[in-house]
Amino acid sequence: MELIYSMRRKPLKCEPPHFENNTDPDVVRPICTISSANIIAFSSLTELSDADGDTWGGHVYVCDLDTPWESHKVVNTVHPVSVLEWDGEGKQLLVATTVGDVSVYVQKDYLLNEWTCLYSASFPGEHIIKSVFFHNGRRIVALEKKPDVPISDRIQMLRSVPTLKGFGGAACEGACVITGTGLVGAFTPSSDSHRALVASDCLRAPRDHIIAAAFTHKNGSVLIAAAWRRGGRSGVRCAACAVSRAGGARASPLQLALQPLPTVYLLEDHLYSPPVSLTWCLREDTDSLLIVGSSLTLWKLAERSYPVHKLLCKGPVKQEIKGNTTPGGGQKTSTDCYNTVVWQQTAVWQVDGSEGATHVCSVRSALGAPHVVLATPRALHLLSRDNHHYVCSRVVGSSAAETGAATPPKKAKYAPGGATCNGFTCATVSCVEISQLGAVVVAVDTHSQLHVYKLPQPCADIPTPLSVQHTCMMLEYAMVSGYDYLDLLMTLKHNIVEAVYERLTENFQRQPQSFQQYYYHSWLKLRISLCSLVAGASGSAASLCALQLAQAAWAACGAALRTDDKPDAPLAALLDDHDHEKNLLALEAKAESLSEGAAAAFLALQALRRPLQRALDTALTALAAVVATASSPQLHQPHGYELWSDGAALSVLRKLVVCARACGRGGEALSRPLARLAAAPPTAAPKADLLEECASLTAQMPARVWDALPRCAVAAPHGRTWPYLLEYGVEPEPLRFVPEPPPYAQCDAAPALAMDSIRYMYLGGGRRAARWRRCGRCGARALPAAMPARNAVQRAYDARFLPACRCGGKWTLYSNL
C-alpha cells in the first residue's frame, strides 16, 4: 500500500473544542465515498475556502480521482452530513443529515460542478446512520474460466430481481435508510413533486441505540446489519427488508416488510468494545460480515444441526432396537435434526494502538484481491481475508512530498501525518472507502483532507506475466460492466503498459464479430487511455482520438443517409456492406456529378460540415505521417498505432471524403492516395510514386490535426514520482504535461486550447471565451451543452459526447462572465 497523493486545506482560525475529540462517538466527522465512475464525494464541517470558521454546518463536495484539487460543491446543509452514498452507476448522490433530511442529487446538464435535487424525503428527529440505493436487477459476474475463453463467456450479465418493481417488472428508483433508533425507511420518487413516497418500519419493537449499519442486496431484498448497544451489551441485528407497492402504479404508496435474521451476539469481556463500524465482505455477499470495535472480527453464516426428540421431529420413527432402553429407540435419522443457520466467528485481528479503530471497508467486487482496509486515527492497515493476517500498515500522510503544494502549512496540525496537541492527533482519519475495482483506497481525516493510497493488484510480488493477465482481465471486466478504470490505470506499472495494450488488442480481435461491434467504442476509449499513460505514445493517443471522432462523424452521416423518402440516393450505396470496395470506387469516380447534383439530396450532410472538414484534415495528417515515417523511420513506433496502417480507419476516412465532396467541402485529391494505402498490404512499405503523391498533397494543403492536448492530472505522464502533497483550489504546475506534436502534425491551423475539440470550431471571444466545458482528464474543451444545434443530425452528433468527454471524463463548466 503506497501513498499516491494527499490533499491539504487552509487552516482554520477558529475551531470548536470537540473538533479533535476522538473519544466522543456522538461527534459527526467528515465522511467520504467513491463511485463506480471514480468520482469522490466527501463532506466537510466548513467550506474548503473558509479559513475564519464562519460556515459551520454540512458541506458536500465532489472531485475527480485524477484532479482532486478541483473540488466542486454539491450542497450546503445547516446540520452535519452523516451519510453519503452513490448509486450503482455513479450518477446519483444521496446526502443525509443528522436530523433526518435525505436528498438525492444528480448532475445538471452532465456537469460536475452543477448539481440539482431530484427528490427528497424526511424522517424528522432521526439521525441517519446508513443508506443504500435500490438494486436495478443487473449484475455483472466474472466466471472462473481460462483466459482464452471468449469474454462473453467469462463475463456475463445476470438478471436478478430488482428491489422495487414497477410497471412490467422494470426496476424503480429509490433508497433505503436506517436511523440511530432502529427505524428502517424506504422512499421512491413520486410523479408529481420532488417529495418522495416514504414507508418506514422498526427493526424491532423496543428501540435500540444503533451505532453502525451496513446494507447489501440479495434476491430482490435489502439485507440490513445494524450494530446495537444497550447497557453493557452489544451485538449486530440482521434483517431482510422487502419493498413493494400496493397497486403497482407509480403513485401507489410503498409497503415495507422486515423479516428478522440471526443476530450476532458479541462476547462480554474487556477485549470487546461496542462496534464502531461494520461492513459486508462483498456488495453481493451475504454470508460474511466484518465487525470492528477494539478488535476486527470476521463472522460467517454456518449451517448447524440441533438434535430434537423423535416425538417432535417430522421424520419417520424407526422400530425399537432390542437392548435399547429408550422407548422407540434406535438411531435417529437425518430428519431428527433441526437445521438452521447461525453466525460463527472465523477470524480475529487485533487492532494496533490504544486509540482503537474508526472505520473498516472491504473490496466491493469479487474479481479484486480479498483485501480489507482498517482505519485507525493515525494509520491505515491492509489485511487479507484469506490468510487472516496483516499485510502492511501505513501512517496517513507521513511521507508526503511537497509536489504541487502552493505554500507550506501555517499550522502543524494541518501538516501531513498530523501533529500532537493536548494529547490527541489533530488530523485523524475518520472514514475510508475502496474503489469499485479495488485499485485505490480513499481516506478522509477530520479536517476533510483526502488521502489516496494504491492497493497491490492482486499482490505486491506477483510475476510480470501474471500481472499483465490479471490487469487485462480487470480492464475487460470494466469494459463490459461500464465501470470507470481510471483507478486501475493510475496504479499500473509503466513497464507493463505496452504488454497490457498488446494483450488487450489481441484478446479483442479474437472475440466474435457481434461482441466487437457492441464494445468497439469502449475498447477504443480503453486504448486511448492506455496510450495516454506513456509520454512516448502521445502520437498513438492522438491518432486513436482522431479515429474516434471520425467514427462518430460517420455514424451521424449514416443516420442522415438513411432516408425513407430517398432510398435510391447516390450516397446510400456507402451503407451497403456487400461489395463495399466497388461502391466506393464508383462513387469516387463520379465526384463531379455528386458535388454538382441536386442539393436537396445532401442537405442533411450540410449540418456536418465541421466534422467532415475535420475528417479531411485527419486524412491529410495521415498522408503526412506516411511521408514522415518513410523519410524518418525513427518516428515509427513498433507498438503504437497509425491511421495509415489501419484498413478499417482508412475505409471510414474514404467514406467521409466522399460525403465531404458531395457537400462541396473539397478533398478530391485525397481519394486516390487513401484508396492506394487501403489496397496495399499492411506490412509492405508504400511505393515511391505513392509517397511522392502524398508529399505533394501535404505541401499544398497545410491543415493538420493533433488531438493530444496539454493537461494537468495525477495520471498524466509528467515523470513525477509519488507521493504528491496537493492543495484544494491550487492547480499543481509540476503535474502538468504538454505533449509535443511530431513534425508532420505541426502547422499554424492545428487545433489549440481555444478550439472546441468535439465540434471542430473555435470557442469564440478571441483568447478569452465566455463559457466552455473542460475535461480534467484529457484537457479537451467544448462549448456548453445549453447551446442548441439547429439540425437534428448535428444534435445527434453532439449528444454522443454530452454525458461525458471522448475519454470518459466528466465535464466541468467554466465562465468568464
N, C-alpha and C positions, 0 to 999 in steps of 0.2 A: 504494500500500500504506500503510494508515493503522492506527495502534495503537488498539485498542479498549480493552483493559484489561491490566494486569499484576498478578500475584499476588505477595505477599510473605509470607515465613515468619519465625518468630522466629530471631534469630541464635544460632549455636552457640557455646558457651563453649570447647569442645574440638574441634579439627579435626585430622585426620591430615596429615602432611607432604605426601603425594602427592595430596591432595584437589584442589588447584588446579594441578597439573602438566598442562599442555595438550599436552606433547610425548610423554608416555608412552602408547603405544597399548594397553597391557595394563590400564590403569586402567578399570574399569567405571563409566560415568557414568549419570546418570538418563536414561531414555527416555520417550517418550510416543507415544500413538496415539489416534485419534478414530474412533468407529464411525459407521455409517450412521444411527444414532439420535441423533447429536451428543452422545454421552457420551465424555468424555475419560478415558483411563486413563494414569497416569504412575507412575513408580517413584521411590523416594527411598531414600537410604542410611541415613537415620534417620527416625524418626517426625516428622510435621509439628509435633506439640506438644512435642517433646523439645528443650529448649534446653541441656541438660547434655551431650549427646553420649553417652548411655548405651545407645542402641539401634542400634548399627551393625549393618548386615545388609542385607536386602532387604525393602522395604515397598511394596506396590502400593495405589494409591488411585484412585478414580473420582469424577468430578464432572460435573454437567450444564454444558453450554456457557453456559446462561443464569444459573446460580447457582454460580460456581466456588468461592466461599468455603465452600460446604457440601461438603467433601471427605470421602468415606467410605472406610474401609479395607477392602480385599478379603482380603488375606492377608499374613502376616509370614513371611519365609524367613530362614534362617541365612546363606545365601550371597547375594551380589548377584544382582539380576534382570537378565538380559541380553536377553530377548525379551518383548514384549507384542504380542498380535495379537487383533483382533476377527474374528468370523465375518462372513459377508456380510449377515446380518440384524441384527447388533448385539446378539445375545442371549448369546453365549458369549465368554468371555475366556480366552485361552491365556497362561499365565505359565511362563517357562522360566528356569532359573538357570545359573550358570557351572559347575556340577558335573554337569549332565545331567538334572536333575529337571524334568519337564514335567507341568503340570496344567491342566485345563480347568475353569473356574468358570462358574456360572450364578446368576442372582438367585434367592433363596429367597422364595417367595410373591410374586414380582414386585416386590420391594423393593430400592431402590438401595443401601441401607445394610446389607443382609444377603445374603451370598453363600455358596454351598455348592459343594463339589468334585464334579464329575460323574465324572471318571475321570482317571487319571494314568498316566504312563509314565516309564521311567528309562533313561538312556544313561550308565552310570557312567563318570566321568572325562572326559566330553566337555563342551566349552564350546559351548553352543547359540548359534549366530550369527543364524539367521533361521528363521521358521516361516510356515506358511500353512495355512488350513483347506481341506478338500476342497470342490470345486465341487459345487453341488447340481443342476446341469443346467438352470438357468433364467437367461436373460439378457434384460434389457430394453434394446432398441435403439431409438434415435431416428433415423428416416429423414429425409433432406433433401427435404421437401415444403413446399408453401405452407401458410401458417397457416390458410387456410380449409378445408383438408382435415380430415376428421374425425380426432379424436385417436386412435381405434383404428387408423387407417391410418398416422398419423405416428409413433406409439409402439407398438411391438409386442413381445410376449414370445416369444422364440425358445427352442425346446427343443434343448439340446445334450447331449452325452454327459457324465454325471457322472464324477467322478474314481474313485469306487468304487461299483459296482453291488451291490445286494442282491437279495432275492427279488422277482421280477417286474420287474427293471430299475430299482427305486427307488434313489434316492441314499442313501448311507450316510454317517454322521458320521465324522469323523477329521481328522487333520492330518499334514503333512509338516514335517520339521525338517532342518537341516543344521548340522553342528558345525564347530569350528575346525580339525579334522584332515581334513575332506572326507568325513565319514560322513553319508550320507543315510538318514534314518529315517522310517518311516510307522507310525502307530498308529491304532487304532479301538476304541471301547468294546466290552467283552465283555458277555455277557448275565448272568453270574453274580457279578460282582465289580466293584469300582471300578478294578481294574488293567486296563489296555488291552492289546490284542493288538498286538505290535510286530514289525516287519520292518525290516531295515537292509541297506545295501549301500554300498560305497565308490565315491566319484566316479571314482577311478582307482586302480590297484593301488598305486603308491607314494603315500603320504600327502603332502598339501600343507599349507602353512600358509594357511588360509582367513582372509582379513581381513574381507570383507563379502560379502553374498549378497543375491539378490532372487529372488522367485518370481512366476510368472504361470501362467494356465491356458490350454490350447489343446486342443480336441478330446478331452477326457477325460484328458489328460496334464498333468502339472505340469512346467513348464519352469523350469530352475534356471540362474542365472547366478552364479557364485562367483568372486570375485577372489582370486588366489593370489599368494604371494610366496616366492621361493626364491633365496637368494643376492642377486645384483644384478638379477635379472629378475623381472618380474611380468606378469600377464595376467588374463584372465577366461575361465574354462572354462564351457561351456554343455552342458546335458544335458537329456534328456526323461525324466521319471520316470513309469512306469505302475504303478498299484497294482491288484491283483486278489486274489480269494480262490481257494483251491484247490478247494473244493467248492461254493461259493456260499452255504453256510449261515452263520449269524451267528457260530458258534463255530469256524469253519474258520480256519486260520492265514492270515496275509497273505503275499502274494508281491510282491516289489519288483523291477522291471526298469528299468535305466538304459541309455539309448541316447545315445552321445556326439554332440554337435553342434559346428559350427565354433567355434573358440576365437579370442578377441580377444587378440592379442599387442601389448603396448604398447611404444612406442619406448624405447630405452635412451639417454637423454641427461639433462642436468641439468634440462631443463624438465619432466620427468615424474618423479613420485614414486609409490610404491605407492598403489593406490586405497584410500580410506578409506570410501567409500560408493558404491553404485550402485543404480539403480532402472530398471524398465521405464517407458516414457513413459506407458503406459496399463495398467490392470489386464488388459485383454483384447488388448493389442497386443504381439505377439511379434517385431516387426521393428525396434524402436527401443530402444536401450539407452543410458542416461546413466551415465557413469563420472566420478567426481570424485577427484582427487588434488591435485597442485599446480595443476591446471587442470581445467576441466569439458569433457568431450568427448561428442559425440553420435555414436553408431555405428548404422548401419542395415544390414540384410541386403540384399545386392545379388546378382543372378544374373550369373555370368560364364561365358564360353565359352573353353575351352582347346583349341587345335587339337592333334590327335594324328595319328600316321601312319596312312595309309589301310589298312595291314595290320592295325592294331589297332582301327580303327573298326568299327562294327556296320553301317554303311550299305552300299549297293551301290557298287562300284568302276567308275568311268567308263572308257571306252576311251581309249587313249593318243592324245594330240593330236600331230599332225605338227609337228616342230620342238621339241618339249619333250624335254629330256634326262633328265627324271626318269622312271624306269620306271613304266609305268602312269600317266603324267602326266595333266594336265588339272586343271581347277579342282575343289576339294573341295566336296562337297555339304554341306548343313546338318548332316547326320548325322556329318560328320567332326570335330565339335567336342564336347568333353565339357562339359556344363553342370553347374554346381554353384553353391552359394550361399556367400558369404564376407561377413565383416564389413568395412564400409567407413566410414571416418571422414568425417563430413559437416559438422561444426561444432566450433569450439573457442572456449571462453570463458575468458579469463584470470581467475584468482582474485585479487581485490584484497587487498593486505596481505601481510605476510610470515609470518603465522601459519598460512596455509593454510585449507582448508575442513574442516568437521566432519561435515556431513550434506547430502543432497540429496533432494528429493522432487518429484513431478510430479502434475498433476491426474489424478484417477482416472477420471473419466467423459469420454467423447468429446464430450459435449454442452457441456462447460465450455470456457472460454478455454484456449488452449495455453500455460499458464504453468508455469514451473519455479522452485522456490524453493531457493536455495543458501544454506546456513548457514555462516557463519564464526564464530570465537569471539566476536566483538563485534557482528555485524550480520547482517541478512538481506537477500539480494539476489534481486530478482524478474527473471526472464529470460523471453524469448519464444522458443518453439521454431521459430516460422515465420520471423521475420526475423533470428534469431541475434544479438541484442544485448541489453544490459541495459536493463530498463525503469526500475527505480528501486532504491535501496538505503536501508535504514533501520537506524539504530543501535538495538539492542534496549533498550527501556525508557528512552531518553534524555530523553523529553519527557513522562513520565507525571505527571499532576496528583495532588493529594492528595485526590481524591474518594473517600470511603468508607474511608480509612485511619484506623485507630484511634489509633496512636501513631507518631511518626517513628522510622525505623530507628536503633538504637543503634550499629550498626557501618556504616561507609561502604561496605563490600563488599556489603551487602545492599540498598543503595540502588539505584534504577533506573539502569541503564547500567553499574553496576559501578565500583569504584574500583581503582586500580593499587596492588598490594602486591608487593614483591620482583620487579618486572619483569613480572608477569602480571596479567591482569584477573581479579579474584576470582570473579565470577559470569559465566561464559561459556556460550554456547549449546552444548548437547550433542546435541539432537535436534529435528527439525522434521517436521510432518505437515500435509497439506492435507485438508480435509473432503471428504465424498463428492461434494457438488455443486460444490466448488471455490470457495466464497464466502469462507472464512476459512482462515487458516493458524495452527497452534498450535505454539509453540516452548517448550522447557523448558531451563533452564540447569542448571549444576552444583549449585545449591542447591535443585533441584526447584521452582523458581518458574516459573509458567506465564505466557506472553505470547501474546496473541491479536491477530492483525492481520487487517484487511479486505483482500481482493483485489479489484481492479477487475473489474466484470462487464459485458460482456467486456473493455471498455477504459474508461479514465477519461473520455475526451472524446466518448462516444457520444451522439447526439441523444436527446431525451426519447422520441419515438415508438418508436425502435428499442430503447431501454432498456425500455420497457413491454412491447414484443413479446418481447424476449429473456427478461425476468423471467417473463412468463406461460408461455412455453414451458418454462422450467426448473421452475416450480411444477406444471405439468401432468405433466411427467416424474416429479417427486417423488410426485405423487398416484397415478399409475399404478404406479410401481415400489414404492411403500411406504416410500421414504426420508423421513427427517425433514428438513423445510425450515426449521428454525429459523435455521441459519446464513445462509440466503438472506434471510429476513425481518429478521434482525438488521442486515444491511448494506444494507437497502433505503432509498432516499432517501424522506424523508417527503412530498415534493411529488408523488410518483407513486403513493402508496398507493391513493388513490381511483381513479386511472386503471387501476391493475392490478386492483382489485376489480371495477370495471365490465367490464373486458375479460374477466376470468375468468368472470364471470356470463354474459355474452353468449355466450362460446365454449361453456360447458357447456350452456346451454339450446338450442344448435343441434345438439347431439350426438343420436344415435339414442336411442330410449327405453330400450333394453336397457343401453346404456352409462350413462345417467343413473341407472338403478335400481341398477346394480352399484357405482358410485362415488359414490353420493349422500352417504353419511356422511363419506367422505373429503373431498368438496367442502365439506360443511358445516363440518368442522373447519378447513379452509383459510380459509373466510370468517370464522370466529370469530377465527383468529389474525391475519388482516389487520385486522379491526376493533379488535383489542386493541392495535395499534401506535399508534393515534391516540387522544389523550385525549378528543376530542370525539365519538368513536364508541363510547364505553362503553355507551351505551344500545342500540346495534345489536348489540354483542357479547353483552349480557345477553339480548336477545330471541332471538338465534340459539342461545344456550345453553339457553334455555327450550324452544325448538323441538326441539333435540337430545334433551333429556330427555323431552319429550312423545312424540317418535318412538320412543324406547326403551320407554316405558311402553305405547304402543300395540302394539309388537312383542310384548311379554310378554302383553298382553291377547289379541292374536290367537292366540298359541300356546295360551292357556288356553281359548279359544272353539272351537278345532278339536278337538272331542272326537268320537271314533268312535262312542261309545255313545249320544250325544245329538246326532245330525245335524240334528234339527229344533228345536233350541233357539231361543228368540226372538232372542237376540243374535247368532246365527250369520249373520243377514242382513247384519250390518255388514261381513262379509268378502266379500260379493258386489259385485264391481266393476260389474256390469251394473245399470243403473237405481239408482245409488248414492243419489241425492238422494231418490228415492221411498222407499227403505228407511229412510233417516234420519228423514224426516218421519213415517213410520208408527210407528217406534219411539219418537220423541219424543212422539207424541200419546198413547200408552198407557204413560206413565211410571208411573202408579199401579199398573197391573197388573204391570209389571216389578218394581217395588220390593216389592210385596206377594205376588208369586208364590212358587213353590216355591224355597226357599233352596238346595236341593241342586244346582240347575242353575247356580248362580253362586258356589258355594263356592270355586272356583279363583280368582275375582276378589277374594275377601276378603283374600288374601295380598298383593294390590297396593293396599291401602287408602292407603298413604302416597304412592306415585306418582300415584294417582288424585286424592288431595287436592291434590297439587302441580299437577296439570292444572287443577283447579277454580280454584286461586289464580292460575295463569297466565292462564286465560281472563278472570278478573276484572281482572287487571292490564292485559290488552289492552283491555278495555272502558274502563278508566280512562284509558288512553292516547288513546283516541278522543276522550273528552271534553276532556282537557287539550290535545290538538292543535287541536281546534276552537276552544277559547277562547283559546289562545296559539299562534298559527301559528309563532312563532319556535322552538318545541320540535320542529317537524317538520324532519327532516334530508333534504335532497333526494337525497343519495347514500347514505342509511342504509337500515336495514331495520326494519320494523314488523310485528308479528304480525297486527294487524288489517287490514293491506293485502295479506296473502298468502292467497290462496284455499286453497292446499294446507295451510297451517298451521291455518286455521280449520276445515277438514274434519277434521283429526286431533283438534283440540280438541273438536269436536262429538261425535266417536265416543267420546272419553274421558269426556265429560259423560254420555253415555248409559250407559256402563259404570259410572260412579260412582253414577248414580241407581238402577241395578239392584242395586248393593251397599248401598244405603241411605246413601250419603255426602252426599246432598243435591245442590244445583245445579239444581233445577227451573227457576229463573228465568233461567238462563244460556242455555238452548237457543234461545229465540226471538231475542234480540239477536245471537247468533252466526250464526243462520240468515239474518237480515236483512243482516248485514255480508257474509256469503258471497255472497248474491244480488245485492248492489249492485255496480255497475261499479267497477273498481279506481281509476279516475281521478276518479270523481264524489265530491262531498262528502256525508257522511252527512246524512240528513234530520233535521229539528228534533225530531220525535217520537222517533226512534231515539236521538238524543243525550240527550233527557230521560229516556228509559228507562234508558240506560246510567248516567246521573248518579244516578238514584235507587237503582240496584243497588249502585253503588260506595259510596254513602253508608251503605247498610245493612250491607254486608259489607266490613270494612276490611282483609282479608287481601291482601297483595301479595307479589310475587316479584321479587327483584333478584339476579341471578347474577353481577354484576361485583364480585368480592371484592378486598380490598387484597392487594397482592403486592410483593415486593422482588426485582427481576430486572434484568438488564442491558438487555433488550429492552423493558422497561416504559416507557410514555410519561411519564417523570418530568421531562423537559425538561433533563436534564444533558447536557453535551457531552463528547465523547471527548477524551482518554483518561481512564481511571479507574485509580487505584492502590488495590488491594484487599488484604486480609489474610485468610489462612486462619483459619476459625473465627470471624470477626467479620462480622456482618451489617451492610452499609453502609446507614445510615439515609437518606443523601441519595438513594439509588436506590429508595426506597420510593414506591409510587404507590397512592393511595387514591381510587378513582373516586367521584364524588358522584352519588347517585341522583337522578333527576328528581323533581319534587314529587308526581307521581301514584304513584310507587313507594315513598314514604316512609310507614312505619307502624310500630307497635310490634311487630307479628308478623312483620316481614320477616326472612328468614334472616340469621344472623350467623356469625361465625367459630366459634361454639360449636355449629354445626349441621352435620350430615352433608349434603354437597352432592349426594350420589348417592341416598341412601335417604330424604331429607327428614325427618330426625329428629335430635334433639339427641344430642350425643356422650356425655352423662352426666357425673356428677361435679360438677354446678354449673358454676362458672367454671374448674374445673381437672379436665379429663378425664384418665382413667387412661392410655389408649393410643389413638392415632389415626394415620391416614396423612395425609400432606400432599403436595400437588403444588407444586413450586417455581416452576413457570411461571405458573399461573393463581391460586394461593393456595387452591385447593379442599381441603377436609378430608373425611375419610371414616373410618368405623370400620375396624378391622383386618379383613383377609380371613379370619383364623382363626376369626371368629365365624360359625358355620354358620347358614344360613337353614333354617327348618323346612319350608317349602313349596318344591316343585320350581319353580314359576313364579317365586317370589321369588329363588331361586338363579339362575335363568336371567337375570333382570333384573340381579342383582349381577354376574354373570360377564361381562356386556358391558363393564364398566368395571374389571375385575380386572387385566388385564395393564398397563393404562395409564390415565391420567386421561382425562376427557372432552375435554381439549385435546390429548392425545397425550403429555403429560409423564409422567415416571416418579414412582412413589410412594416416599415416604420415611417410615419408621416412627418415631414419637415416643412417648415413655413418660414418665410422671411417677411411676412406681412406684419 
